[in-house]
Amino acid sequence: MNPKPALASGLLAMALLGGCPNPSRSQLREQPVQPATPALKTASAPLSSAPAPKQPVTEGRLIDSGLIIETFATRFGAKDLKQIPSEVIDVGIFRYVPYFSYETSRGELNIYGDPQHPAGVEIGIYAGKTSTKQELRNLMAGLLQQAADRELVHGLSLDEDKLERAGLTFEVTPPTANDGFGGWWISIYDAAAIDRARASDAEMKTIAVEAPEPKQDTPVETKKPPRKGKETGASDRVYIQDYSREDGAYVRPPL
């Protein structure tokens, strides 16, 4: 899954039934008796046919990923928008769910699962006033296409909250939460789709690598806490940016 097509498109931009009324009995008597027509043999569907992938509940309720990125950049710093390494999260609802991460000087945007059909979206800040949190809440509401969803987001407490509507979860996570990692987050996700997007331990060995060392010439910035459990002792890891999913399993791209 590569988010670039989604980013590019966003940044630039349903058995036909028929029949006739039943004939009367007199009409039936008038019809000559026709010989029975041999039944035609039809090919049955292959047993190996796989059902169409189930789309997350976010489909049709969130705007598409490209527009999500564009909206975030417009409101929170288009000039310094950049894609950053997606640190492996090993606790909470997003544990082992691959995602793509974008950052500006004012905040962070994460898109979970398939970027073309996101299972969840979250936006967060590591430092900010109440007014900034209100701005983020308004931004998140603007990503939704249904008025009832937008109204619910506007009603979320800025301290900590979790509401559900028609298959979607709307949540505010404070910095003090175990899965807050020192940041304040507002998220929208389909919990069932998040579970389907979760990678196995074996897959994690394929799509996660050790986090690169920061460049020496990179300006010193406020270091955000690593997005991992406080007591796991796991090494800092990031997802590779060009992973894909084939037959329900995450894989590396071919060499």
C-alpha positions as a LaTeX table, in Angstrom:
\begin{tabular}{lrrr}
\hline
Residue & $x$ (\AA) & $y$ (\AA) & $z$ (\AA) \\
\hline
Met1 & 0.00 & 0.00 & 0.00 \\
Asn2 & 1.50 & 3.20 & $-1.05$ \\
Pro3 & $-0.29$ & 6.39 & 0.01 \\
Lys4 & 1.16 & 8.46 & $-2.81$ \\
Pro5 & $-1.75$ & 7.90 & $-5.27$ \\
Ala6 & $-4.20$ & 8.78 & $-2.55$ \\
Leu7 & $-2.19$ & 11.84 & $-1.66$ \\
Ala8 & $-1.88$ & 13.00 & $-5.24$ \\
Ser9 & $-5.57$ & 12.62 & $-6.01$ \\
Gly10 & $-6.56$ & 14.34 & $-2.84$ \\
Leu11 & $-4.17$ & 17.18 & $-3.11$ \\
Leu12 & $-5.23$ & 17.95 & $-6.70$ \\
Ala13 & $-8.89$ & 16.36 & $-5.81$ \\
Met14 & $-25.50$ & $-0.51$ & $-7.89$ \\
Ala15 & $-30.85$ & $-8.20$ & $-11.35$ \\
Leu16 & $-33.01$ & $-6.79$ & $-13.50$ \\
Leu17 & $-36.36$ & $-8.28$ & $-12.46$ \\
Gly18 & $-39.13$ & $-8.77$ & $-14.94$ \\
Gly19 & $-42.19$ & $-10.89$ & $-15.67$ \\
Cys20 & $-45.80$ & $-10.80$ & $-16.66$ \\
Pro21 & $-49.07$ & $-11.40$ & $-14.82$ \\
Asn22 & $-50.06$ & $-15.02$ & $-14.27$ \\
Pro23 & $-52.18$ & $-16.31$ & $-17.20$ \\
Ser24 & $-55.80$ & $-17.28$ & $-16.59$ \\
Arg25 & $-56.89$ & $-20.94$ & $-16.56$ \\
Ser26 & $-58.65$ & $-20.54$ & $-19.93$ \\
Gln27 & $-55.48$ & $-19.20$ & $-21.42$ \\
Leu28 & $-53.59$ & $-22.16$ & $-20.04$ \\
Arg29 & $-56.05$ & $-24.61$ & $-21.69$ \\
Glu30 & $-55.65$ & $-22.86$ & $-25.03$ \\
Gln31 & $-51.89$ & $-23.26$ & $-25.03$ \\
Pro32 & $-50.61$ & $-26.32$ & $-26.92$ \\
Val33 & $-48.64$ & $-28.74$ & $-24.87$ \\
Gln34 & $-44.98$ & $-28.23$ & $-25.58$ \\
Pro35 & $-42.39$ & $-30.94$ & $-25.07$ \\
Ala36 & $-40.25$ & $-30.40$ & $-22.09$ \\
Thr37 & $-37.02$ & $-28.62$ & $-22.89$ \\
Pro38 & $-33.94$ & $-30.33$ & $-21.56$ \\
Ala39 & $-32.40$ & $-28.38$ & $-18.75$ \\
Leu40 & $-29.29$ & $-26.54$ & $-19.76$ \\
Lys41 & $-26.15$ & $-27.39$ & $-17.94$ \\
Thr42 & $-24.67$ & $-24.41$ & $-16.19$ \\
Ala43 & $-21.25$ & $-24.04$ & $-14.78$ \\
Ser44 & $-21.16$ & $-23.66$ & $-11.05$ \\
Ala45 & $-19.11$ & $-20.92$ & $-9.47$ \\
Pro46 & $-15.59$ & $-22.00$ & $-8.63$ \\
Leu47 & $-15.28$ & $-23.18$ & $-5.07$ \\
Ser48 & $-12.19$ & $-21.06$ & $-4.70$ \\
Ser49 & $-13.98$ & $-17.77$ & $-5.39$ \\
Ala50 & $-13.18$ & $-15.42$ & $-2.55$ \\
Pro51 & $-15.80$ & $-13.02$ & $-1.23$ \\
Ala52 & $-15.30$ & $-9.35$ & $-1.93$ \\
Pro53 & $-13.29$ & $-7.64$ & 0.79 \\
Lys54 & $-15.45$ & $-5.99$ & 3.43 \\
Gln55 & $-15.04$ & $-2.25$ & 3.46 \\
Pro56 & $-14.78$ & $-0.40$ & 6.76 \\
Val57 & $-17.71$ & 1.61 & 8.12 \\
Thr58 & $-15.65$ & 4.73 & 7.49 \\
Glu59 & $-16.42$ & 4.28 & 3.77 \\
Gly60 & $-18.85$ & 7.01 & 2.74 \\
Arg61 & $-18.67$ & 8.71 & 6.12 \\
Leu62 & $-15.13$ & 10.02 & 6.06 \\
Ile63 & $-13.85$ & 11.93 & 3.05 \\
Asp64 & $-11.15$ & 10.16 & 1.04 \\
Ser65 & $-7.58$ & 9.96 & 2.27 \\
Gly66 & $-6.20$ & 12.50 & $-0.17$ \\
Leu67 & $-8.68$ & 15.11 & 1.00 \\
Ile68 & $-7.99$ & 14.21 & 4.62 \\
Ile69 & $-4.30$ & 14.94 & 4.09 \\
Glu70 & $-5.05$ & 18.10 & 2.14 \\
Thr71 & $-7.42$ & 19.40 & 4.83 \\
Phe72 & $-4.92$ & 18.67 & 7.58 \\
Ala73 & $-2.14$ & 20.40 & 5.67 \\
Thr74 & $-4.28$ & 23.44 & 4.84 \\
Arg75 & $-5.30$ & 23.95 & 8.45 \\
Phe76 & $-2.08$ & 22.89 & 10.17 \\
Gly77 & 0.78 & 23.86 & 7.90 \\
Ala78 & 0.96 & 22.94 & 4.23 \\
Lys79 & 4.46 & 24.36 & 3.81 \\
Asp80 & 6.10 & 22.00 & 6.26 \\
Leu81 & 3.90 & 18.92 & 5.72 \\
Lys82 & 5.99 & 15.77 & 5.47 \\
Gln83 & 5.51 & 12.04 & 5.70 \\
Ile84 & 7.36 & 10.65 & 8.69 \\
Pro85 & 8.31 & 7.12 & 9.81 \\
Ser86 & 5.28 & 5.40 & 11.37 \\
Glu87 & 6.35 & 4.13 & 14.77 \\
Val88 & 5.01 & 0.72 & 15.76 \\
Ile89 & 2.27 & 1.03 & 18.40 \\
Asp90 & 2.20 & $-1.98$ & 20.69 \\
Val91 & $-0.61$ & $-1.10$ & 23.12 \\
Gly92 & $-4.22$ & 0.06 & 22.75 \\
Ile93 & $-6.71$ & $-0.11$ & 19.90 \\
Phe94 & $-4.05$ & 0.59 & 17.25 \\
Arg95 & $-1.65$ & $-2.13$ & 18.41 \\
Tyr96 & 0.15 & $-3.62$ & 15.40 \\
Val97 & $-2.08$ & $-1.79$ & 12.92 \\
Pro98 & 0.07 & $-0.43$ & 10.07 \\
Tyr99 & $-0.46$ & 3.22 & 9.26 \\
Phe100 & 0.89 & 6.20 & 7.41 \\
Ser101 & 1.91 & 9.27 & 9.34 \\
Tyr102 & 2.16 & 12.92 & 8.32 \\
Glu103 & 3.48 & 15.77 & 10.37 \\
Thr104 & 3.63 & 19.53 & 10.41 \\
Ser105 & 5.07 & 21.82 & 13.03 \\
Arg106 & 1.62 & 22.03 & 14.61 \\
Gly107 & 0.37 & 18.44 & 14.69 \\
Glu108 & 0.40 & 14.84 & 13.47 \\
Leu109 & $-2.03$ & 12.93 & 11.23 \\
Asn110 & $-2.20$ & 9.12 & 11.16 \\
Ile111 & $-4.22$ & 7.05 & 8.67 \\
Tyr112 & $-4.64$ & 3.39 & 9.71 \\
Gly113 & $-4.97$ & 0.35 & 7.46 \\
Asp114 & $-5.44$ & 0.65 & 3.71 \\
Pro115 & $-5.06$ & 4.36 & 2.89 \\
Gln116 & $-7.57$ & 3.97 & 0.07 \\
His117 & $-10.14$ & 2.62 & 2.56 \\
Pro118 & $-8.96$ & 3.78 & 6.00 \\
Ala119 & $-10.02$ & 1.80 & 9.05 \\
Gly120 & $-9.31$ & 4.81 & 11.21 \\
Val121 & $-7.92$ & 8.32 & 11.33 \\
Glu122 & $-6.44$ & 10.26 & 14.20 \\
Ile123 & $-4.94$ & 13.70 & 14.67 \\
Gly124 & $-2.87$ & 14.75 & 17.63 \\
Ile125 & $-0.58$ & 17.29 & 19.22 \\
Tyr126 & 2.15 & 16.91 & 21.81 \\
Ala127 & 1.73 & 20.43 & 23.16 \\
Gly128 & $-1.05$ & 22.93 & 22.70 \\
Lys129 & $-3.63$ & 25.13 & 24.29 \\
Thr130 & $-7.33$ & 24.38 & 24.65 \\
Ser131 & $-8.00$ & 26.51 & 21.59 \\
Thr132 & $-5.73$ & 24.26 & 19.53 \\
Lys133 & $-7.62$ & 21.18 & 20.70 \\
Gln134 & $-10.89$ & 22.89 & 19.74 \\
Glu135 & $-9.42$ & 23.62 & 16.31 \\
Leu136 & $-8.45$ & 19.96 & 15.92 \\
Arg137 & $-11.92$ & 18.84 & 16.95 \\
Asn138 & $-13.43$ & 21.17 & 14.36 \\
Leu139 & $-10.99$ & 19.88 & 11.76 \\
Met140 & $-11.92$ & 16.27 & 12.50 \\
Ala141 & $-15.63$ & 17.10 & 12.25 \\
Gly142 & $-14.96$ & 18.61 & 8.85 \\
Leu143 & $-13.65$ & 15.25 & 7.58 \\
Leu144 & $-17.08$ & 13.67 & 8.08 \\
Gln145 & $-19.85$ & 13.57 & 5.47 \\
Gln146 & $-22.87$ & 12.96 & 7.73 \\
Ala147 & $-24.31$ & 15.76 & 9.86 \\
Ala148 & $-25.08$ & 13.38 & 12.74 \\
Asp149 & $-21.43$ & 12.30 & 12.86 \\
Arg150 & $-20.22$ & 15.90 & 12.82 \\
Glu151 & $-22.59$ & 16.82 & 15.62 \\
Leu152 & $-21.29$ & 13.94 & 17.73 \\
Val153 & $-17.67$ & 15.03 & 17.25 \\
His154 & $-18.50$ & 18.59 & 18.29 \\
Gly155 & $-19.97$ & 17.13 & 21.49 \\
Leu156 & $-16.79$ & 15.27 & 22.48 \\
Ser157 & $-15.13$ & 16.42 & 25.69 \\
Leu158 & $-11.68$ & 17.84 & 25.11 \\
Asp159 & $-10.40$ & 16.17 & 28.27 \\
Glu160 & $-11.22$ & 12.53 & 27.55 \\
Asp161 & $-14.22$ & 10.95 & 25.85 \\
Lys162 & $-15.43$ & 7.99 & 23.80 \\
Leu163 & $-18.71$ & 7.80 & 21.89 \\
Glu164 & $-20.06$ & 5.34 & 19.32 \\
Arg165 & $-22.53$ & 5.74 & 16.47 \\
Ala166 & $-23.54$ & 3.25 & 13.76 \\
Gly167 & $-20.30$ & 1.26 & 13.80 \\
Leu168 & $-17.88$ & 4.14 & 14.28 \\
Thr169 & $-16.03$ & 5.08 & 17.44 \\
Phe170 & $-15.19$ & 8.72 & 18.19 \\
Glu171 & $-12.56$ & 9.17 & 20.86 \\
Val172 & $-10.46$ & 11.77 & 22.63 \\
Thr173 & $-7.33$ & 10.35 & 24.29 \\
Pro174 & $-5.42$ & 12.49 & 26.80 \\
Pro175 & $-1.63$ & 12.56 & 27.20 \\
Thr176 & $-1.92$ & 10.67 & 30.49 \\
Ala177 & $-3.54$ & 7.59 & 28.89 \\
Asn178 & $-1.38$ & 4.49 & 28.44 \\
Asp179 & $-1.86$ & 4.74 & 24.68 \\
Gly180 & $-1.59$ & 8.55 & 24.60 \\
Phe181 & 2.23 & 8.49 & 24.48 \\
Gly182 & 2.43 & 12.01 & 25.83 \\
Gly183 & 0.13 & 13.44 & 23.15 \\
Trp184 & $-3.48$ & 14.57 & 22.95 \\
Trp185 & $-5.38$ & 12.65 & 20.24 \\
Ile186 & $-8.79$ & 12.77 & 18.59 \\
Ser187 & $-9.65$ & 9.71 & 16.51 \\
Ile188 & $-12.41$ & 8.15 & 14.43 \\
Tyr189 & $-12.27$ & 4.44 & 13.67 \\
Asp190 & $-14.19$ & 1.27 & 12.83 \\
Ala191 & $-13.10$ & $-1.10$ & 15.62 \\
Ala192 & $-13.96$ & $-4.23$ & 13.59 \\
Ala193 & $-11.98$ & $-2.97$ & 10.59 \\
Ile194 & $-9.09$ & $-2.06$ & 12.86 \\
Asp195 & $-9.03$ & $-5.66$ & 14.10 \\
Arg196 & $-9.04$ & $-6.93$ & 10.52 \\
Ala197 & $-6.13$ & $-4.63$ & 9.70 \\
Arg198 & $-4.05$ & $-5.78$ & 12.66 \\
Ala199 & $-0.83$ & $-7.54$ & 11.69 \\
Ser200 & 0.22 & $-10.85$ & 13.21 \\
Asp201 & 3.47 & $-11.31$ & 15.04 \\
Ala202 & 4.88 & $-13.08$ & 11.97 \\
Glu203 & 3.79 & $-10.24$ & 9.67 \\
Met204 & 5.34 & $-7.68$ & 11.98 \\
Lys205 & 8.71 & $-9.29$ & 11.34 \\
Thr206 & 8.15 & $-8.57$ & 7.65 \\
Ile207 & 6.79 & $-5.04$ & 7.64 \\
Ala208 & 8.52 & $-3.46$ & 10.65 \\
Val209 & 12.17 & $-2.51$ & 10.92 \\
Glu210 & 14.40 & $-0.81$ & 13.44 \\
Ala211 & 13.84 & 2.93 & 13.55 \\
Pro212 & 16.57 & 4.85 & 11.74 \\
Glu213 & 18.94 & 7.02 & 13.70 \\
Pro214 & 18.16 & 10.74 & 13.42 \\
Lys215 & 20.39 & 12.69 & 11.07 \\
Gln216 & 23.14 & 14.65 & 12.73 \\
Asp217 & 22.33 & 17.81 & 10.80 \\
Thr218 & 18.65 & 17.73 & 11.79 \\
Pro219 & 17.72 & 20.79 & 13.88 \\
Val220 & 17.13 & 20.03 & 17.53 \\
Glu221 & 13.40 & 19.76 & 18.23 \\
Thr222 & 11.28 & 18.78 & 21.19 \\
Lys223 & 11.52 & 14.99 & 21.23 \\
Lys224 & 8.15 & 13.29 & 21.36 \\
Pro225 & 7.87 & 10.08 & 23.38 \\
Pro226 & 8.16 & 6.85 & 21.37 \\
Arg227 & 4.79 & 5.31 & 20.55 \\
Lys228 & 5.22 & 2.09 & 22.46 \\
Gly229 & 4.06 & 0.66 & 25.77 \\
Lys230 & 5.87 & 1.95 & 28.81 \\
Glu231 & 6.59 & $-1.54$ & 30.19 \\
Thr232 & 7.16 & $-3.61$ & 27.05 \\
Gly233 & 10.83 & $-2.89$ & 26.63 \\
Ala234 & 10.41 & $-3.40$ & 22.90 \\
Ser235 & 12.90 & $-1.87$ & 20.52 \\
Asp236 & 11.85 & 1.22 & 18.65 \\
Arg237 & 10.46 & 0.05 & 15.31 \\
Val238 & 8.79 & 1.69 & 12.34 \\
Tyr239 & 6.67 & 0.32 & 9.50 \\
Ile240 & 8.22 & 0.18 & 6.06 \\
Gln241 & 6.50 & 2.69 & 3.81 \\
Asp242 & 5.97 & 0.41 & 0.81 \\
Tyr243 & 4.33 & $-2.63$ & 2.40 \\
Ser244 & 1.30 & $-4.19$ & 0.71 \\
Arg245 & $-1.39$ & $-6.71$ & 1.60 \\
Glu246 & $-1.97$ & $-9.77$ & $-0.56$ \\
Asp247 & $-4.56$ & $-12.47$ & 0.17 \\
Gly248 & $-5.11$ & $-10.95$ & 3.59 \\
Ala249 & $-1.44$ & $-10.95$ & 4.62 \\
Tyr250 & 1.04 & $-8.10$ & 4.82 \\
Val251 & 4.10 & $-8.55$ & 2.64 \\
Arg252 & 7.19 & $-6.69$ & 1.59 \\
Pro253 & 7.34 & $-5.42$ & $-1.98$ \\
Pro254 & 9.17 & $-7.63$ & $-4.50$ \\
Leu255 & 12.83 & $-6.81$ & $-4.97$ \\
\hline
\end{tabular}
